[in-house]
Amino acid sequence: MLAPRLSRVLKALAPPRPLVHNPSEPREMPLGRWNLYVGGAGARTPGYVNLDLAAAPGVDVVADVEQLPFPDNLFRRVECDAVLEHVRHPQRAVREIERVLAPGGYVRIVAPFCHPFHEHPKDYHRFTPDGLKLLAGGLEIVAEGWRTGPTATLLVFLLEWVKLWLPWRAWRALAHVVLGWLLFPFRYLDLLLLHSPHAGRIGNHYFLWLRKPGG
């Protein structure tokens, strides 16, 4: 009984995430009647068809992004946030997204550059900005930049480094809570560092807004 109780306590005490999103990132591209959210897991995504690799509450369609079960030119907007690192063939996945995207529609792709290993269920890739843009293919790049910056990189790696020294899962969970609360105020340094032309040397996640020609 102790483990479930400890889990509930730690969840209630969970610290803020050690990152802030770039306030300059565009967010409000047009939505349409049909919009697709890739990899939303159990998160609620109002206005979107929520697709994931595994069934979970809130998932509308269980499918692989490399083989989308939708007709061509259907969706006005597609979100693909922190998914491509878990896909065996990211170029194939982006071509599938391009196929189901309506002419004139938009897709937002976010992918990690400097980030710890994380399996959901596997973790295959990291992307530099140049590498991510190579995936665009026939899609037009309309906006790009760092979603999360160098301070986020430093904090997430520091949290993982400390947990490496702790032999028991409960200790690691407790360390995550304590250190998370102590360190999270430093995340706001990224609001300054994201203006630096050198922030990308250890940037955390990069974003692309892409548009399908036509429409």
N, C-alpha and C positions, 0 to 999 in steps of 0.2 A: 504493500500500500504506500510505502514511502516514496517510491519512484514517481507514481502518478501525481502525488501531492507536490513533490518537488518540482515536477514539470509545470504544474499549474502556477505555482508561486513564481518560477522563473519567467513564465510567459507574461504574468501580470507585471513583473518588474523589468520587462524587456526595454533596453535603452533605445533612444532614437538611432536611426541608421547613421553610420559614420561618413555621410556624404550629403552634399546639396546639389540639386540640379542647376545647370547653367540657366540663369534667368533670361539669357538672350536667345535660347533655343525657341524657334517657332513651334507653336503647339496646335493652332486652330486651323488646319487645312480643312476644306469642305468635307462634310459627311454626306452620304447619299442614302438611298433607301436600303442598300445592302453594303455592309462594311464588315471586314474580317479582322479578327484579332488572333494572331498566331502565338500559341504557347502561353495562353492566359492561365492555364492550370485551373485551380478552384476560384480564382478571382472573378468577381462580377464585372462584366464589361458592357454596360448599358449602350445600346445602339449598335452592337457588334455581334456577329456570329463568332462565338468563342471556340476555337479549334485547338486541340492538344493531342499529344501522343497517347495519353492515358485517360481513362474515364475518371471524372471527379465531379463533385457538386459544382454546378456552374458551367461545365463544359458541354457545349451544344453538339459538337462533331468530334469524334475520335478518328484521327487520320495523321498521316505523315506529310509534313510540308513538302517533301520531295515528290509526292504524288497526291495533289489536292483533288478531292472528289467534287469539283465544281466546273461548270462550263466556262468557256472563254469570256472575257470582258464583262464580268458580273459585278465586281465590287468597286465602289467609288473610292474607298480608302482602306488601306491595309496597315496594320501595326505588327511589326516584327521586332520585339524588344528583348534583347539578351537571349536570343534563340539560336542564332547561326553557329555559336561555338559548340552547340550540342548536336549539330547536324553533320552527318558523314560527308555530304557533298553540298556545301553551301551554295556553290554556283548553280547547281541543279535546283535547289530550293528557291533561289531568287528568280530563276527563269519560270518556275511554276507560279510564283507570285505575280510576275509580269504578265503571264498568260491570263490569269483570272482578273487582273486589274482592268477596269474599264478605261477606254481612251480618255485622256484628260484627268484620270484619277491619280491619287497620291499614295505613296507608301513611305512609312518611316521605318528605317532600319537602325537599330542600336546594337553595338557589339563591343566586347571588352578588348582592351589592349593590355594594360598591366592589371591583372586581377588574379587572385588565388584560384587554384584548381577546385572545381565544383561539379560533381556528377549529377545530372538530371536528365536521363539516367547515365549518360556518358558526357565527357568533356573533351572535344577534339581540337579546338582552334583558338587562336588569338589573332586580332586583326590590327595592323597599322592603318592609318587613314588611307594611304595609297592602296593597300591591299583591299580594304573595304570598297573603295571606289572602283576597283577593277571588276567587282561583281555587278556593277550597275548595268552593264550591257547596253541595251537600247533605251534604257530609262534616263531621263534628263535629271541631273543634279540641280536642285533648286535651293538647297540650303545644306550646310554641313558645319560641324564643330564638335567640341568636347562636351558631352553630356555631364560627365563628372571628372574632376581634375586631379592634380598631383597629390593634394592632401588626402583625398579619398583613398588613393593608392597606398600612401604611407600608413594610414590608419587601419585599413583592412589587412595589410600584411603584418602590421604590428600585433593586431589581435590574434591572427593565426600563429605568429611566432611564439607569443607567450603561451598559447594553448599547447604547443608542441612539448613544453616542459612538464605538462601535467598528465599523470598516468591514468586518471580516472575521468570518465565522462561527466560525472557530477561536478568535479572540480573545474573542468573546462567550461561547462555551462555557467557556473558561478563566476569564473574569471571573465567570461564574455559580458555578463551583466555588470560587474563592478567596473571593469575597464571601459566598457561601452559608455557608461555614464560619466566616467572621468574624462574620456577623450573626445566625446562628441562635440563639445564647443569648438574644438580646433577645426572642425569641418568648414566653418565659415571663412577660414583663410582662403578657401578656393574662390570665393567671390572676388578676391583681389587677384589671385594667381591665374585665374582663367583669362585675364586680360594680357598676360605675358605671352609673347611669341614663342617662348620656350616651354610652355606648360605641357605640350605634347610629348616631351621627352619621357615623362612618366605619367602620362594621362591615363585615366581609368577606363571610361567608356566613350566611344565616339558615335555620333549620330549622322545619318544622311536622310534628308527628305528628297524623294525621287518622284518624278512625274512621268506618266506614260504619254507620249506624244499623241496628238489628235484630240478629239472631243470638243 
